[in-house]
């Protein structure tokens, strides 16, 4: 009888220490480990220990709510089972050696608020299912090899505050659906191969603070509606194919700190604009083929 009680006690202690993380979630974590060469991670997992003790895993109410394996030498691909972490809110795989594509199953992560797989070697297209991440607030995929167009489904992500997909191989135009993201504060798509004009719907991004589109193949006039986005602090449009007159109402942006429009075919009275800009604005304005000109507004 004492032996039975002791056995039951040990079972209870074991159950409490390992928690009640579902088999589905545990298998998803193990699949990620196996697919990214977990034996050679910088900090490895002991899968015989409680999941809550695994490096980078946060468990709350028996659910995996966060996974941070940044700077951990992950080498390999992301398995489809990543979509089984259905309660996860933060997924950070920054600065590893993850290759392959972003799985379609990523769209299952309806609770996800922050997705960071930047500085890896991801390739292929952004899956349309990325538009199913309706709780997402931050999307960081910069410094990869992602190609193809930005899916129009990105317009479904009404909670988004940050998009950073710079330094990839994106092509096609910026979808007009981007204008539905009224909470967006940062849009960074520089150093890609994007074409077309800045969509007119950008006028709806009333909370936008940073617009970084430099080093693409964008063309057309710089929309005057940018001058209506009163929260803008940075406008970086250099090294594109923009033409026409520079909107004079950009001078009305009293929070502006950086305005870079050099290496385009923009016309206008740059000296006059520089005088009107808020004091201290970093202003670069040379056209293609000219020596880069820069100035600090409000200074001699």
N, C-alpha and C positions, 0 to 999 in steps of 0.2 A: 504493500500500500504506500509506504514511504517512497519507494522507487517510482511508483506511478505519479505521485504528487510532484516529485522532483522533476520528472520528465515533462509534466504539464507546465511546471514553472519555467523550465528552460525553453519550452516551445513559446510560452507567452513572452518571455524576455526577447527571444529571437524575433518574434513577430513585431514587437514594439520597436526594436532597434532597426529593423529593415523597413519599417513603415508599410504602407499599403499602396505604394505606387503600383499601378496596374502592370500586368505582364506585357500588355501592348506597348506601354511607354518604355518599360525596361528593355524590351526587345528592340525598340526604335533606337535607344541609346547605344545598345550593343552593336546594332547594324552600322551606326555612324562610326563607332570605334573600329569595327572590322574593315569598313570601306575606306578608312583614312589612315590605315597602318598604325593602329593604336599601340602596337608593341614598341614603336619608335617615337611616340609622343615625348615631348619634353617632360610633361608631368603625366604619368600613366594612371589608368584606373585599376583598382583592385576590385574586380566584379564580384568577389566573394564578400566584400564589405557592404555596409548599408549604402544605398544609392545616394543618400543625403551627404555622404562623405566623399563622393566622387568629385574630383577636381572640376570646378566650373558649373556643377549642377546645383540648382536651388529647388528645393521641394517645399511646398506649402499646401496644407490640407490634403496631403497624399497625392498631389499633382506636381509634375515638373513644370515650373513656371519660368525658369531661366536656364540658359546654357551659355556659358562663356568659355570658349576654348581658343581665345585669341592668343597669338604668339606661342602656339603649342606644337608646331611642326606637324600639322595634319597634312598628309600626302595621299591624294586619291580623289575620289568623287563623292558627291552627296547621294546617299541612297534614297530610294522612293519612300522608305519607312520614316524619313524625317517628318512626313506629313501626319504621322501618328502621334506626334507630341501636341495634341490638340488643345492643351491648356497653357502652352508656353506663351509668354509675353515678351521675353527678350531672347534674341538669338544672335550671339556675337562670335563670329568665326574669323575675325580680322587678322590679317597678316599671317597667312599660312601658305600652303602650296596645293590648294584644292583646285582640281581641274574638272573637266566635263561641264555639264549643263546644270542649270537650276531645275530641279525636278518639278513637274506639273503638280505634284502632290503638295507643294508649298502652299497652294491655295486652301488647304484644309486648316491652316493655322489661324483660325478666325479671331483668336484672342491676342495675336501678335501685335505688339506696339513698336518694337524696334528690331529691324533686320539689318545686320552689318556683316557682309561677306566681302568687304573691300580688301584690296591688296592681295589677291589670289591670282589664279590663272583660269578663271571661269570663261567658258566660251559658249557658242550657240546663242539662241535668241532668248529674250525675256519671255517667259511663258504668259499667255493671256490670263492664266489663273492668278497672276499677281494681283489682279483687280479684285480678287475675292478676300484680300486681307483688309477687311473694312475697319479694323481697329488700328491699323498701322499709322504711326506718327512720324517715324524716321526710316528712310530707305537709303542705305549706304552700300553702293556696289562699285565704287570707283576703283581704278587701277586693276582692271581685268581685261578680258578680250571679248567681251559680250558684243554681239553683232546684231544686225537687223534693226527693225524699227521699234520705237517705243509703243507698246500696245495701247490702243485707245481705252482699254479697260482701266488704265491708271486713273482715269477720271472718276472711278468709283470710290477712290480712297479719300473720302471727305475729311478725315482726321489728319491727313498728312501735313506735317510742318516742315519737313526737310526731304529733299531729293538730291542725292549726290551720286551721279553716274558718270562723272567726268573720267577722261582717259580710258576710253573703251573704243570699240569699233562700231558704234551706233550709226545707222544711216537712215535715210528717209526724213520726213518732216517732223517737227514737234507737233504732236496731236492737239487739235483745238480743244479737246476734252480737258487739257491741263488747266483751262480757265475755270473749271468747276471746283478747283481746290482752294477755296477761299481762306483756309487756315494756313496756307503755305507761306513760310518765311524765307526759305532758301531753295533756289532752283539752280543747280550746278550741273551743266551738261557740256562743259568745255572739253576741248581736245577729243572730238569725235569726228564723224564725217556727215553730220546732219546738214540737210539742204532745206530749201524753201524759206518762207518768210516767218518772222515771229508772229504767231497767231494773234488775231485781233482780240481773242478772248483773254489775253494776258491782262487786259484792263480790269478784270474781275479779281485779280490777286491783290486785294486791298491790304493784306498783311505782309506782303513780300518785302524783305529787307535786303536780300542778296540775289542778284540775277547775274549768273556767270555763264556766258555762251561763247566765249572766245575760242579761236582756233577750230572753226568748223567751215562749212561751205554755205552758210546762211546768206540770203540775199534779200533785196527789197529795201524799202525805206525803214528807218528806225521809227516805230510807231510813237506818235505824239502822246498816246495814252499812258506811256511810261511816266510822263510828267505829272500824271494824276495819282500815281501810287506814292502817297505821302510818306510811307515808312521806308522807302528805299534808301539804303546806305551805300550799296555797291552796285554799279552797273558796269559789267565787263563784256564788251562786244568786239574786242580787237580781233584782227586776223580773220575776217570774214569777207563777204562780198557785198556789204551794205552800201547803198548809194542814196543820193538825194540830199536834202537839207537836214541838218541836225535840228531836232525840235527845240525851239527856244524855251519851251516851258520846263525843260530839265533844270533850268536855273531856279525854279520855284521849289525844288526839293530841298528843304532846309535841314534834313538829316543826312544828306549825301556826303560821303567821305571819299569815294573813289568813282571816277568816271573815265573809263578807258575805251576809246573808239578808234584807236590808231590802226593803220593797215586795213582801211576800207576805202571807199570812194565817196566820202561824205563831204558835202559842201556847207559853207556857212561862215559866219563871222566868229571864228574861234576865240579871238582876242576879247571880243565883246562878251561872249558867253563866259569866258574865264573870269571876267570882272564881275559878272552877275552871280556866279556860283557862290555858295556859302564859303566863308573864309576857311582856308586850310584843305579844301578838296584836292585830292591828287587827280590830275587831269592830263590824259595823254591823247593826242589828237592828230598825229600825222596820217596822211593818206598813203595808199600803196605806192611804193617807189620813192617816197620822200624820206628824208631823215626823220627819225622819231622825234616828235616834239612833246615836251611835257611841261607842266607848270603846276604851281601850287596856288590855288585861288586865293585872292586877297593879299598876295605878296608881290613884291617887285621882282 
